[in-house]
Amino acid sequence: MTTPVPPRTDAGNGSGEATPNLIRSLNLRTVLDTIAAADELSRPEIAALTGLSLPTAASLIAELERIDLVGHRGQTIGAPGRPAALYSFNERAGYVFAVDLGSRKVTAAIADLNGSILLEATNATRRSSPGSIVDQISEMHDDLRSRVGLAKGAVGLASIGVGAVVDPVTSGLRDTNLPELQEGSFASTLEYALQIPTLIENDVNLAAIGEEWKGRAAGLTKFVVMSVGTGTGMGIVVDGEIYRGATGAAGEIARLPIGPDAADWQGNNGGLFEYTASGSGILRQLETALEGSSDPSLSKLVDVRDIFDAARAGVPEARQILDREAAQLALGVVAAAALLDPQLVVFTGGIGRQEVLVDAVNDRVASLMPSHPPIVVSQLGTRGTMYGAIAIALGAVRDQILSANSRAD
């Protein structure tokens, strides 16, 4: 799972060598994650799974028990020899607040340390000003926390997904679908309002993390997620980590010069690939088809969903629109495959989740690139960004709890 790691002051002794404090901290996190991934484990099982000696594992387990991240819940039954204590993860030792912030709606959730969502809410996005969005997210946090029955301060960390290029150093936003957030310091303002550490991440990057955690990319370390809806974007995972690039703009495929008249493209409000491959591009194709056809059935097609339904039903003009969309998307897939050589390409988004479209993309890619990665449709529906937001929050808040208790010692 991709998790941001907070900076440490004990990472070495200046010579590049790990210090005993760092080694113990890493081992502590390894033991914690091993226990969290299982229902119950004995000390010998934990030692075997982590590769640690039994005395070292026992010492780390005792430390995790002391800070209430691990509990002694029972004993082995029926095994030869003396019964062994069984340890399990205390998922209620902390909580996270995750948000999928879209241009039309905001979905927010409180989750425990296992990633189980305790309560969730969705509201229309208040877009009158940056302050109104900050206030809305803060109010949703307080409301959900209160309804779950958590005391103020029980939630340790917030994670926000937004359609924007997020600067990896400053967390500043640009090229966002919420232009009102582009000016000013949204991240720091929101963190001040929530009064808890806050992570800001691109929504498609989070969707990729969601696929790694709960979706089609589970167990993979090199894959891409292509989101196609009102816009286009790509989340890139390399060696198990999100690849953001130097300025956070890696995966911004909207600006690829792929499409008709690429050499003469003069668009200033977006990229050619997005202009032709997103939902608005499909609707422009429909307008062109309506102008050149007298078929009354076409006039009944209003939105993108209608076009895909008509294509499935065999309406020729609708099928042609779908095929042109598939041809455009196939070029994007081939470009990504040639540069990144991923194990898998996952399609998501309102348009990208259409099986009939992705089947056509697969056929077109095969004709362009006979040896290509598998191309699949996400099974997470609209949940990918939320799952990704929870996933990075879980990793960060576990580190936060361990670090806070280490300092307390």
Salt bridges, closest charged atoms under 4 A:
ASP10 OD1 - ARG8 NE 3.03
ASP33 OD2 - ARG29 NE 2.85
ASP33 OD1 - ARG398 NH1 3.00
GLU63 OE1 - ARG24 NH2 2.81
ASP112 OD2 - ARG92 NE 3.37
GLU120 OE2 - ARG383 NH1 2.51
GLU139 OE1 - ARG126 NH2 2.66
ASP142 OD1 - HIS141 ND1 3.09
ASP142 OD1 - ARG145 NH2 3.87
ASP143 OD2 - ARG147 NH1 3.01
ASP175 OD1 - ARG255 NH2 3.76
GLU180 OE2 - ARG127 NE 2.78
GLU201 OE2 - ARG244 NH2 2.57
ASP239 OD1 - LYS222 NZ 2.75
ASP309 OD1 - ARG312 NH1 2.89
ASP323 OD1 - ARG319 NE 3.30
ASP399 OD1 - ARG29 NH1 2.32
ASP409 OD2 - ARG66 NH2 3.13
